[in-house]
């Protein structure tokens, strides 16, 4: 069942459209990776899914009773101050705010959920530590536990391993994969295309070329072949070189590759 459906979606800001004719679906249990060039609209798309930015055209439909306030969100680390003066427990518990309704205080159910998600991310021993004292990998696991307090269905992750060392990166990817196997739908923005094709069930590539489909179809696409070349990157942005090109952008109302194998 499709939890999220985008139809002829157009995105932008300040009256400027940066992405249009975007069509994709996210089914329950999917692991969708969103990839593409810098400035192609990936983060704008995620903020649009969260209702923080209005689309400039088209629609986003939610099904199976999914509400935007039931979507867990792990922002880029730059959007969450690393010197935030709070304990790990307080930050994780803050993910339960949407569950409070008119209540002014957290109850036993919220505190239990926070403890369970700290256990899930193996950070219970850090509960009383100040967030600003943690390593980058520990901070991301705290924020992931916080996001889990907001959802049982969908997690949106914006560059969840940015700035992490290789070991912390592997731990984070393993945690996210475990959550997906447990039934949580994952939507993740990443510059790490190789990780995307390792973990994803589906890929949404935006930018000069638009692709939406299953991972294997992406591997065969022009955009996929280009982005997976060893020397195709220069400081996070793909470098065009003679003889290299994306396949033609998708026609209006469709995306390259569809959902074919």
C-alpha positions as CSV (number, residue, x, y, z in Angstrom):
1,X,0.0,0.0,0.0
2,X,1.3,3.5,-0.9
3,X,1.8,5.5,2.2
4,X,2.9,8.6,0.3
5,X,2.1,9.5,-3.3
6,X,3.5,12.6,-5.2
7,X,1.7,13.6,-8.3
8,X,3.2,16.0,-10.8
9,X,4.9,17.7,-7.9
10,X,6.7,21.0,-8.3
11,X,9.1,22.4,-5.6
12,X,10.7,25.8,-5.1
13,X,11.1,28.9,-2.9
14,X,11.0,32.7,-3.4
15,X,8.8,32.2,-6.5
16,X,11.5,30.1,-8.1
17,X,10.8,26.5,-9.2
18,X,13.7,24.2,-8.8
19,X,12.1,20.9,-9.5
20,X,8.9,19.9,-11.3
21,X,6.9,17.0,-12.8
22,X,8.0,14.8,-10.0
23,X,6.0,11.6,-9.5
24,X,6.8,8.8,-7.0
25,X,5.2,6.6,-4.4
26,X,6.5,5.3,-1.1
27,X,5.0,2.0,0.1
28,X,4.9,0.7,3.6
29,X,8.3,-1.0,4.4
30,X,10.2,0.7,1.5
31,X,13.7,2.1,1.9
32,X,13.8,5.1,-0.4
33,X,17.0,6.9,-1.0
34,X,16.9,10.4,-2.5
35,X,20.1,11.3,-4.4
36,X,21.2,14.0,-6.9
37,X,23.4,17.0,-7.4
38,X,23.9,19.7,-4.8
39,X,21.1,22.2,-5.1
40,X,18.8,19.9,-7.0
41,X,16.0,20.2,-4.4
42,X,16.5,17.1,-2.2
43,X,16.2,19.0,1.2
44,X,13.3,21.1,-0.2
45,X,11.5,17.9,-1.1
46,X,11.9,16.5,2.4
47,X,10.7,19.8,4.0
48,X,7.7,19.7,1.6
49,X,6.9,16.1,2.8
50,X,7.0,17.4,6.4
51,X,4.7,20.3,5.6
52,X,7.4,22.9,6.3
53,X,7.4,24.2,2.7
54,X,4.4,24.3,0.4
55,X,4.7,22.8,-3.1
56,X,4.5,25.2,-6.0
57,X,2.4,22.7,-7.9
58,X,1.1,19.2,-7.8
59,X,0.0,17.2,-4.8
60,X,1.3,15.0,-2.0
61,X,-1.2,12.4,-0.7
62,X,-0.9,10.4,2.5
63,X,-2.7,7.1,3.1
64,X,-3.3,4.5,5.7
65,X,-4.1,7.1,8.3
66,X,-0.6,8.7,8.1
67,X,-0.4,12.2,9.5
68,X,2.6,14.6,9.0
69,X,3.0,14.8,12.8
70,X,3.5,11.1,12.9
71,X,6.6,11.2,10.7
72,X,9.9,11.0,12.5
73,X,12.5,13.5,11.2
74,X,16.3,13.4,11.6
75,X,17.6,16.8,10.3
76,X,21.0,17.6,9.0
77,X,23.4,18.1,12.0
78,X,23.7,21.8,11.0
79,X,20.0,22.2,11.7
80,X,20.3,20.9,15.3
81,X,22.8,22.8,17.4
82,X,25.6,20.7,18.7
83,X,25.9,22.8,21.8
84,X,22.2,22.4,22.7
85,X,22.1,22.6,26.5
86,X,20.1,19.6,27.4
87,X,20.6,16.0,28.5
88,X,20.3,13.1,26.1
89,X,17.1,11.9,27.9
90,X,15.5,15.4,27.5
91,X,16.3,15.5,23.8
92,X,15.0,12.0,23.1
93,X,11.8,12.7,25.2
94,X,11.2,15.9,23.1
95,X,10.3,13.6,20.2
96,X,7.1,12.7,22.0
97,X,5.7,16.2,21.8
98,X,3.1,15.3,19.2
99,X,1.7,12.7,21.5
100,X,0.9,15.1,24.3
101,X,-2.3,16.7,22.9
102,X,-3.5,19.2,25.4
103,X,-1.4,17.8,28.2
104,X,1.5,20.1,29.4
105,X,3.7,17.4,30.7
106,X,5.1,14.1,29.6
107,X,3.5,11.0,31.2
108,X,4.6,7.5,32.0
109,X,3.9,6.3,28.4
110,X,6.1,9.0,26.8
111,X,9.0,8.4,29.3
112,X,8.8,4.6,28.7
113,X,8.9,5.1,25.0
114,X,11.9,7.4,25.3
115,X,13.7,4.7,27.4
116,X,12.8,2.0,24.9
117,X,14.2,4.0,22.0
118,X,17.4,4.9,23.9
119,X,17.8,1.1,24.4
120,X,17.1,0.5,20.8
121,X,19.9,2.9,19.8
122,X,22.2,1.6,22.6
123,X,22.5,5.0,24.3
124,X,20.8,4.4,27.6
125,X,24.2,4.8,29.4
126,X,24.3,8.3,28.0
127,X,20.9,9.4,29.2
128,X,22.2,11.9,31.8
129,X,25.0,13.2,29.7
130,X,24.9,16.6,28.1
131,X,24.2,16.4,24.4
132,X,27.1,18.8,23.6
133,X,29.6,16.4,25.2
134,X,28.9,13.6,22.8
135,X,30.8,12.4,19.7
136,X,29.2,12.9,16.3
137,X,28.1,9.3,16.1
138,X,26.5,9.4,19.5
139,X,24.7,12.7,18.7
140,X,23.2,11.1,15.6
141,X,22.0,8.1,17.5
142,X,20.4,10.4,20.1
143,X,18.6,12.3,17.3
144,X,17.5,9.0,15.7
145,X,16.1,7.9,19.0
146,X,14.3,11.2,19.2
147,X,12.8,10.7,15.7
148,X,11.6,7.2,16.7
149,X,9.6,8.7,19.5
150,X,7.5,10.5,16.9
151,X,6.7,7.6,14.7
152,X,5.9,3.9,14.3
153,X,5.6,4.2,10.5
154,X,7.9,6.6,8.6
155,X,11.4,8.1,9.2
156,X,12.8,11.0,7.1
157,X,16.5,11.2,7.4
158,X,18.5,14.1,5.9
159,X,22.2,13.2,5.4
160,X,22.3,11.1,8.6
161,X,26.0,10.2,8.3
162,X,27.3,13.6,7.2
163,X,30.6,14.3,9.1
164,X,30.8,10.9,10.8
165,X,33.9,8.8,10.7
166,X,33.8,5.4,8.9
167,X,33.1,3.4,12.0
168,X,30.3,5.7,13.2
169,X,28.9,5.7,9.6
170,X,28.7,1.9,9.5
171,X,27.0,1.8,12.9
172,X,24.4,4.4,11.8
173,X,23.7,2.6,8.5
174,X,23.3,-0.7,10.4
175,X,20.8,0.9,12.9
176,X,18.8,2.4,10.0
177,X,18.7,-0.9,8.2
178,X,17.5,-2.7,11.4
179,X,14.7,-0.2,11.8
180,X,13.6,-0.8,8.2
181,X,13.6,-4.6,8.7
182,X,11.4,-4.0,11.8
183,X,8.8,-2.5,9.5
184,X,9.6,1.3,9.6
185,X,9.5,3.0,6.2
186,X,12.7,4.9,5.5
187,X,13.1,8.0,3.3
188,X,16.7,9.1,3.3
189,X,18.6,11.9,1.5
190,X,22.2,11.0,1.0
191,X,25.3,12.0,-1.0
192,X,26.6,8.5,-0.5
193,X,25.2,6.9,-3.6
194,X,27.1,3.6,-3.0
195,X,25.4,3.2,0.3
196,X,22.1,4.1,-1.3
197,X,22.3,1.2,-3.7
198,X,23.5,-1.1,-1.0
199,X,20.6,-0.5,1.4
200,X,17.8,1.0,-0.7
201,X,14.8,-0.8,-2.2
202,X,14.0,2.2,-4.3
203,X,15.9,5.3,-5.5
204,X,14.7,8.8,-6.4
205,X,17.3,10.7,-8.4
206,X,16.6,14.4,-8.9
207,X,18.5,17.1,-10.8
208,X,19.5,17.2,-14.4
209,X,17.9,13.8,-14.8
210,X,14.9,12.5,-12.9
211,X,14.6,8.8,-12.0
212,X,12.3,6.9,-9.7
213,X,12.2,3.2,-9.5
214,X,13.7,0.1,-8.0
215,X,17.4,-0.1,-7.1
216,X,18.3,-2.5,-9.8
217,X,16.7,-0.3,-12.5
218,X,18.7,2.6,-11.1
219,X,21.9,0.7,-11.4
220,X,21.2,0.3,-15.2
221,X,20.1,3.9,-15.7
222,X,22.4,6.7,-17.1
223,X,22.2,8.7,-13.9
224,X,23.0,5.6,-11.8
225,X,26.0,4.6,-14.0
226,X,27.3,8.1,-13.9
227,X,27.0,8.7,-10.2
228,X,28.6,5.3,-9.3
229,X,31.8,5.9,-11.2
230,X,34.8,6.1,-8.9
231,X,36.0,9.5,-10.2
232,X,32.7,11.1,-10.8
233,X,32.7,13.3,-7.7
234,X,34.5,16.5,-6.8
235,X,33.7,17.7,-3.3
236,X,30.2,16.3,-3.3
237,X,29.2,17.5,-6.7
238,X,29.4,15.2,-9.8
239,X,31.9,16.5,-12.4
240,X,30.8,16.3,-16.0
241,X,33.6,15.1,-18.3
242,X,33.7,14.5,-22.0
243,X,31.8,11.4,-23.0
244,X,29.8,11.3,-19.8
245,X,26.2,12.3,-19.7
246,X,22.9,11.7,-18.0
247,X,20.1,10.1,-19.9
248,X,17.5,12.6,-21.1
249,X,15.4,14.2,-18.3
250,X,12.0,12.5,-17.8
251,X,9.0,13.8,-19.8
252,X,6.3,15.7,-18.1
253,X,4.2,13.4,-15.8
254,X,6.7,10.5,-15.8
255,X,10.1,9.6,-14.5
256,X,12.8,7.6,-16.1
257,X,12.7,4.0,-15.2
258,X,9.3,3.8,-13.7
259,X,9.0,0.9,-11.2
260,X,10.4,-1.8,-13.6
261,X,13.0,-4.2,-12.5
